Amino acid sequence: MTLAQVEAGVGCPLSMTYSVIPALRVQPELAAEWEPRITSLSYDPRLIPAGRKRGALFGMAMTEKQGGSDVRANTTQAVPIAGEEYTITGHKWFCSAPMCDAFLVLAQAPGGLSCFLLPRFTPDGERNRFHIQRLKDKLGNRSNASSEVEFRAAWTRRVGEEGRGVPTILEMVVHTRLDCVIGSAASLRQGTVQAIHHARHRRAFGRLLIDQPLMCNVLADLAIESEAATVGMMRLARAFDEAAAGDEKAGHFKRLATAVLKYWICKRAPVHAAEALECLGGNGYVEEWPLARLYREAPLNSIWEGSGNVQCLDVLRAVQKAPDSLRALFAEIKEARGADARLDIFVSSLRDDLLEGKMDPGQIESQARRLVERLALALQASLLVRHASPIVADAFCATRLAGEGGRAFGTLPAGVDFGAILERHF
């Protein structure tokens, strides 16, 4: 989170590199070969075979131009050679960090869509048939290369069973979704800090901005959003650690909470960045200040590793096919039961809709975004009530659950101690 506030571009290759380990462990011999390179603490930028490097980085290439998020529409073909070795021919519309040493890719094998490890060099030390067509001219995240690539009978090794490509690569995607949540929480934190710092030193109309009540309302609201994102992100990260250590309940919680928080925290980042930028006025809109970069970066995590609709549909899938995940999420929320009446009322309504089946089945998909938003707010409120300052928790419940605030930032109700909230963030 600290790193992402300074420079977000390196986050993608770092995230993909550590996230690939669960997927590789589906194929133990590949994990044994690659994990020592992946977990090395040395960065080696040389373009040489990975076995001769001090450390290696991993990338991922899933989407194609005709399908996008619908990877089952992929047309890249994998032809068996011998055993788990295949050649792959096709095009990938989006391949992040193409300088990496190896990639997980999806391709159509005889048994269906499958996952493959494609290294930059073949076992005999020759450059693999991995061709960069162009680098993307992106809105933001410009320090991280993203590319279109073509494979021409590229040498690969299968990871997992034929036809099980999506479940295999999702072992990697789930961890990178956690990093999208972390990156967006970092964006909210950095935007808040920049806005507060500016307000503490900028004078207008005879006073520092920080001494002007309306500006304090805006800044305090930004800070509340940042704190809610941070506590949600940290709880999710803890669940990943607990699940990796064998905690079954944490695994169920992680299954649903990842999609819920990926949707909501990433969705809040662009509007938060816009408001933080406005606090700096014209200065915020020029490239000499960091808010311009932050503003361009903000939409990315909402798109990366599955857009908002993809996350919401994943939530519906988890609710229907993995009911233990919903029970685990509500068990976490219930830890705050009785601490705030507004939260209790909000959660009771949510439980009725989800657990008692009061939502119209014919409308549930079209209303999925609202449902996921409510789940996220309930979880954030529960965490704030238990772990944050009572001032922050009270303001969050009043404005996000009880509707005492408006839709724009800076509409906290009368009586909120703006100064106490701001002191927690600067």
N, C-alpha and C positions, 0 to 999 in steps of 0.2 A: 504493500500500500504506500509506503514511503517512497519507493522507487518510482511508482507510477505517477506520483505527483510531480516529479521532476521531468521524466521522459517516458512516454508510454510506448515508444516504438520498439524497445527491446523486449517488451512484455510478451509479444506473440511467440517468438522463438523460445524464450525461456519457458513459457507456459506449455507449449507443445512438447518440449523436450521432457519435462518431468511427467506430463500427463500421458505420455506414450507407454509408460512402464506397466500400468494395469492391462493394457491391451496386449503388449508383448508377452506377458505372463500366461496368456492363453496358449502360447507356443513356447514351452519352457526352454528349448534349446536356443531359440532366438533371444529370449530374455538373458540367458547365461552369456551369450556372445556380446550383446549390446549394452546391458545394464552398467558394466564397469566404465564404459565410454560415456554413457549418459550421466552417470552420477559423479564423474570426475569434477574436481573443482578448478580445472584448468580450461581456459578458452583457447582453442587452436584454430585460427582462421585459414590455415593452409588448405588448398584444394588438392588433397592427396587421399588415398584410401583410408577409411576410418580406422582400420587396424593399426595404422602407423601414426595416429594422432594422439595427442595428450587428452583430448576430450572431444565429444561429438554432439551435434545438435540435430533435432528431429523436426520435420515439418509434416504437413498434411495436405492432401489433394483429394477432395471429395466431389465438389460440384462441377457440373458441366453446363454449357450455355443453354441447352434445350430443357434442362430440368431444374436447375438451381437447388433449392432445398429438397426437392423430390428426387433423391439420389437413386431411387429405383428406376428412374427413367434414363439412367446412365447407359451409354452405348460403348464405352471403352471395353475392349475385348482382351481377355486373358486366355492364353493358349498353354496347356500343360506341356512341359518338356520331360521332366522326370521327377517323380516323388512330389515334393512341395515346390519345385522350381517351375516358373511360368515365364512366358514373355507377354508383355502388355503393349497394346497399340491403341492409341486414342488421344483425346484432347481434354485438358482440364481448364475450365474457364477461370478458376481461382485457386492459386497455389501460393500460400503465404510463405515468406522467408525462403525463397528458392535457393539461397546459398547454403542451406542445411546439408548435412551429410547423408541423410536418409529420410524417407517419407513413408507414411502410411497412405495408401491409395485404395480406392474402390474400383473394381472392374467386374465385368460379366464373365464368369467362368462357366464351364459346361454345367456345373451344378447350381448356377445362379450367382447373384451379386455377392462378391467375396472381397476380403481384405488382404492386401499384399504389402510387404515391405520392399520398397524400391530404393536401393543405395545409389549414391552418385557414381560409384565404381563397381564393376563386376568383380567376381572372385579372382579373376586372372589379372586384375590391376588396371584394366582398361576403363576409359570413361563410358558410363552407361548411356544408353540412347535417350537421354533426358534433355529436351531442347526448349529453351526459353523463347517464346514467341514475342512477348513484349512485357514491360513492367506497367502496372496500372497507374494512371494519373488520378490519384484519389483526392477526395475532399480534405481529408486529414490523415493522421497516422503516416505522414510522408517519410519519416525516417525508417519505417519498416517496409521493405520491398515486398510487393505483392505482384503476382505474375500470372500470365496465361502460359501454359506449357503443353508440349506435345511429346508423346512417347511413341517411338518407332521400334517395336519389338524389344522394348527395354526388359532387362533381366530382373526378375523379382522372386521373392519367396512368399508363399501363402502364410497368412496368420489366421489360425482358427480353421474351421471347417468351410468347405465350399457351401455357398448359399447362406452363410451366417456373417456376411460382411458388415451389415449394419449393426447388429448387436456387438460385434467385436470392436469396431471403431468407436462405438458409443462409450466404451470403457475409457477412451481417450477424451471424447467430447465432453463428458460429464465433468471432468476435472478442468477443462478449459472454460466451461461455463462458470465454474467457481471463480476463475480468474477474471471473467467478465464482470462478475459482481464486485470483486475486489477493485478492479480498475475503475468502475463507476463510483464506488464509495470513495476512492482516492480523488476522483474528479470533484465530487461534492465537497470534500474536505479542502482541496486546494482553492476552489472557487470561493468558499466561505472565508478562508484565511486572507486571500487577496482583497476581497471586498472590505473586511474589517480593518485590515492594515491601511487601506486607502482612506477609509472613513476616519481613522484615528489621526491622520496627518493632513487631510484636505480641508481647507476652510471655504465656506460659501455663506453669503449673507451674514457675515460677521461672526460666525461660529464654526467650530469643527463639525464635520458631518456627524461624527459619533455622538455629539451632544444634541442632535436634532431628533425629536421623537419619532417622526415618520420614518427616517432612515434607520433608526434603531429597531423599529418594528420589522422592516425588511430584513435587516441583518440577523435579528434573532430568529426569524422564520427560516432563513437559509441555514442557520446553525442547527436548528431543530431537525431539519431534513437531513443534514449531514450526520448528526448524531444517530438518528434512526437507521440510516443506511449502514453506519459503522457497526452498531450493535448487532444488526441483522447479519451482516457479513461475517463478523467474528463468531457468532453462534453457528453459522453454517460451516465455517472452516473447522470449528471444533468437532462438529458432527462428522466431517470427513476423517479427521484423526481418529475419532472413537470408532467409526465404522471399520477403518483399516485395522484397528486393534481387535476387531471381532465383536463389537457391540451391535447386536442385531437390531435393537430399537433405534440406535443412531443411523443404521443403514436405511431403515424405513423412513425416518425423518428426513434424511438427506435426499431420498428419492423424490419427495414432493417439494421440499423447501428449496432445492436448487432451482427448479423451474419457476416457482413462485417468486423468489427473490431475484432471479435473473431477469424475469419480466419487469418487475416493479422498480427495482433500484436502477436498472439500466434505462428504464423509461423516464425516470425522474431526472436523470443527468442533463439532457439537453435544455429543459426549461430552467433548471437550476443554474446552468452555465450562462444562459441568456440573462437571468436576473442579476447574477454576480457581475457580469460584464456591464450591465446598465448602471450598477453602483459606481463604476469608474467613469461613467459618461463617455465622452469622446475618446479619452485615453484608452478605455477598454477596447475600442474598436480598431485600434492601430496595432501593427505587428510588433512594435517595440515593447508592448506589454504582454504578459503571458496569457491573458484572457482570450485573445484571438485564437491561439493554439488550442486552448481548453475548449473553446466553443466549437471548433472544427472536429476535435476528438470526440466530443460528447455523444454524438449519435452512434458511434461505431459499435460499442459493446452491446447495444440493443439489437444490432443486425448480426454481429459476429456470432457464430455457433448457434444459429437459430433465431430468427426474428421474433417479435412479440407474439404474433399469431402461432408460430411453431411452439413457443413455450406454453401458451395457454392450452393448445390442443394436447400437449404433453401432460399438463395438469389434469385435464379431463380423462386422459388415458390412464393416469395413475389412480385417480379416484375410482374409476370403473374396474380396473384390472389388478390394482394393488391396494386394496382397502386398508391394509395395515399402515400404509404411508399416511393416509388421511387421519387415522387414529393416532399415529405418533405425532403428527403436527398439532392436533387438538390437545393431546396430552401436554405438549410443551406450552401451548397457549394457556391451558388451565392452571398452570403453575402460578399464574397471577390472579386467579379467581378470588373475588372479594376485595381486591386492592383498589379498584376503581369501578364505580357503578356504570359509567359510560362504556367501559370495556366489557363488562358483564352483559349489558344489553346488546351490544354490537355482536359479541360472540354467540349469544343465545339465538339471535336472528340468523346468523351464519350457519350454526349447527342445524337449525330447523330446515334450512334450504338444502344443505348437503347430506346430513345424516338421516334426516327424517323424510327426504325425498319430496320436499314441497316445491321444488323447482319444476317447471313444465319441461318434460323431456324434449319436446319439440323445439324449445327455445334455448336449451342449455348451451349449444355451440355458439349461437349468435350472441349470447350474453357472457361468454367465457371470460372476456377481458374484465368485466365488472366483478365477476366471481373471484378471479385471481387477485385483483386489486384488493378486495375485501380480505382475502386470506393474508396477503402481505401486510396490510395495515393492522390486522389483529395480531399477527406475530410480532411486528415491530412494537406495537403498543404494549404487549405483554412483556417484552424484553426491557423496554424503557421503564415500565412501572417497577420492575424488579431490580434493575441495575443502574438506572440513570438518576440524575437529580430529580427530586419531586417537582421542581419548577418546570423542567423540560418535559417530563412525563405528563404533567397536568396540561400543559399547552398543546402537546401532541394529541392527547385524547379529546381535548375541547375542539380542536380545529380539524383533525383528520377523522374522528369517529362521530362526534356529536354535531358537526356542522356549524360550529360557532364562528368559524373563520370563512373567508371567501376563497375563491379559486386561485387568485393571484398570491404570490408571496407578499408578505407585508400586511396581512389582514388578521393578525393575531388580535384577540379580543382585549378589551380594557382590563387592567389588573395584572397582566403578565409582567413579570420583572425582567425587562429586556436586558438590563445591565448584568444581572446574575447569569443569564444564559450566555451572553457574549464573553464573560470572563472565563467560561469553560473552554472557549475555542481560541483564545489568543493570550 
